[in-house]
Amino acid sequence: EALKMASERYEDYLQSALDKHVVTVVASGLSASDMTTLNSLCSEKSLDGESKLKLAEDIDKSTTICVIPSDSKKKDVVQAAIRSKKAMRSALLGIPMVTPDWLKACKKQRRIVPPSNFIRALPTKSKEIEDSGQSIGGVAKLAAAWKRSPGNPHLPFQNMFFVFCGKFAKYRKTDLIELLKDGGG
């Protein structure tokens, strides 16, 4: 059920951007060759059709899609190879994440194509969570929450308050606050 709702959310999200003729893409952890492909696709001469790809530096509510490498060792579910801030924000905001294969498909067809696969999980550092299978489909569950209640999805930190004590490197504290807000805190 969550996978189906997540796919519907992603399809609606991409179609909405295509209707506006701009698909805003954020990249995280891509190889140099994948970045070259993305930059090429963002140039006006590389795609046929009315819609354009626009590369953005960071995730925000205008982001349409996040491109991130996948972990090829995981065969049962498409899992991101890295757990970056951009990947976590995408998951929390219900923004579709795809592998660089999507870039290759767009380049081959010279147009923006619907993704054939979406990232469904982020890697975890917790052996217990990984062994229990709780991390599988976590990204899809968040997207399904956005599909069910677009204006007020039930997010992991919903109705929670946080207090930070101690010293933080400024960027780390800012990143944590941003992720907690994205997650409903």
N, C-alpha and C positions, 0 to 999 in steps of 0.2 A: 504494500500500500504506500509506504513512504517513498520508495523508488519511483513509483508511478507518479505520485504527486510532485516529486522533485523534478522529474522530467517535464511534466506539464508546466511547472513554474519556469524552468529554464527555457522551454520553447516559447512561452508567452513573453518572457523577458527579452529574448533575442528578437522576436517578431516586433515588439514595441520599438526597439532600437532601429530595426530595419525600416519600420514605418516612418521614423524620423530621419532616415537616411544616414545615420552616423552610429557606428558600433565602436564604443570606446573600450580599448583593450589595455590591460595592465599585465606585465610580464614579471615572473618571479623565478629566478634561478635558471634561466634558459642558457643554452650553450651559445657560443659566438655565432655559429651557423644558423641557429634558430632565430637569434636576434636579427641577423642579416635578412632572413626571410621575412620576419615581421616588419622590419623597417621598409623593405621593398614593397610589401603589401600595403603599407600606409601611404606610399607615394601614389599620386593620382593616376599615374600611367599603368599601374600594375593590375588593376581590377576593372572588369566590365560592369556595367550596371550603374544604378543611381546611388547606391549606398557606398560609403567610404569607411575605412578603418582609421581610427584615431588612437595613437599611442599616448597613454597617460602615465605619469610617474607613480601615482599612489591611488589607492582604492578610495572611492567616495560613492555617493548615491547615484552618480551619473555613470559609473563603471558598468559596462555591459558584460564583460567576460574577462577572466583571468587565465592566462596561459602559464602552465607550470609542468615541469617534467614529471613523468610517472615512474613508479617503482616497478621495473619489469619483472622482479622476482615474485610479485603478487599476481597470481593467475585468476583467483576467484573474484576479485574486486579491483577496480581501477583506483589505486592509491597514489597520492602524491609522493614524490621522492623526497621532498623536503617539507618541513613545517615552518614556513616563513610567516612573518607578520601579515604580508599580503594574502597568503593562503588562509590564515585564520580569520582575517577581516572579511574575505570573500565568503567563507563558510557562514560566519555569523550574520552577514547581510543578505544571504540567499543569492549571491552572485555566482553564476555558473563558472566552474573551473574545468578547463580542457587541457589535453596534452598537446605538444607541438605537432602531432599528427593532423590536428585541425588546420594549422597554418599550411601544412603541405597540401591538404585537400583544397583549401582556398586558392593556393598558388596554381595547382594543377588545373582547376576549373576556371581560374581567372575571375572568380566572384566569391562573395561571402556565402558559404554553404552552412547548412545546419550541422552541428557537431554530431558525430556518430557515437561518441562516448563522452561521458562526463566523469570527473574525479568524484569518487564516492566516499573517500576516507583520507584522513591525514595521518601521517605516522605518529606514533606515540612513544614516549620514552619509558612508559610504565609497562613492565613485563606482565603484570597481572591483568592490565586492561587488554593488552594484545592477546594474551592467552585465553581470556574469557570471550573474545570476539566482540566486545562492546564498542571497539573503535570502528568496526565495519559498518558502513552506512551512516556514520555520524553526520557527514556533510549532507547527505540526502535527507536526513531527519530534520535538519535545520531548514533546508529549502522547502520541505513539506510544510513546516510550521508557517513559513512565509506565504505559501500557496493557500493554506487554510484560512489564515487571518492576515491579509496583506497590510492592514493598518496597525495591527497590534498582535504580532506573532508571539507565541510563548517561547521565550528564549532562555538559555541556561542560567542567566543571572537576573531573571525577571524579579522585580520587587526586592532586590538585595542592595544593601548599602555596604560600602567598603571604606575602611580607614587605613591609610598607609602610615606606618611608623618607621622611624629610622632614616638612614641616608640612602638615597638612590642616585644613580647617574641620571641626569635630567632626562635624557632621551628614553631611558628604560621606564621611568615613572610615567612619562607622557604616553609611551606605547601601551603600558598596562592600563592606564585610564581610558585610552581610546578603545582598546579591546573590550574592556568591561562595559563601556557605554554601548558599543556595538552589540554586546551580548545581553543588553537589557538592564544592566546595573546602574 
